[in-house]
Amino acid sequence: MVDKEFKTYIDQIGILKSRGLNIQDDDQAIRILGDENYHNVINGYKLLFVDGRDKDGNDVFRAHTDFMEIYVLFQFDTAMRNSCLQKILEVERHVKSMIAYEFSQKYGYRHTDYLVRQNFDAVPDPKPKPWNTPRWMTEEEWKGSALFYTISATAFIRISK
């Protein structure tokens, strides 16, 4: 592996320009690289804009590729990941709430009840309760949801043991 040398932001911009990347505003590019990091922006998103390699094996950008095109792609991906993460955290919070409710109803609500090992034994419930449709969903939405299939599979595994 080749050791990399430290490069200032001006050096990094010079390298990008030498490889064919248009940079309209050096000061703006320096602020972006300072805030986001060269690796995160350039190395993470350049492949869509690379048109081969030079004689030294360095990536060369397609003609008329602009630094801001790569940065906008980086921003879009960041916004998409943040949006997905937000929804995943909402689902996680809801599932944890459902588990806590069912656990507390069956085994107790004291803060130490989750420490009792027997509460986690995989013994089928002699009188299992059917899962009800969550109040914010229609029956059709519930039956088609990933959570329905996860709960159904979990219930099947518990019953079949």
Residue pairs with C-beta under 8 A, 6 or more apart in sequence:
7 15
7 38
9 29
9 30
9 33
9 34
10 26
10 30
12 33
12 38
13 23
13 26
13 29
13 30
13 33
16 23
16 29
16 42
16 61
16 67
17 23
19 54
19 58
19 59
19 60
19 61
20 51
20 60
20 61
20 62
20 63
20 65
21 49
21 61
21 65
21 66
21 67
21 70
22 64
22 65
22 66
22 67
23 29
23 66
23 67
24 66
24 67
24 68
29 67
32 41
32 67
32 71
33 41
36 71
36 74
40 74
41 70
41 71
41 74
42 70
44 74
45 70
45 73
45 74
45 77
46 59
46 61
46 70
48 73
49 61
49 62
49 65
49 69
49 70
50 59
50 60
50 61
50 62
51 60
51 61
51 62
51 63
52 59
52 60
53 59
53 60
54 60
91 147
95 147
103 113
103 114
103 119
104 113
106 119
107 113
107 114
107 116
107 119
113 119
122 158
122 161
123 161
124 158
124 159
124 161
125 158
128 155
128 159
131 148
131 151
131 152
131 155
133 139
133 142
134 142
137 145
142 148
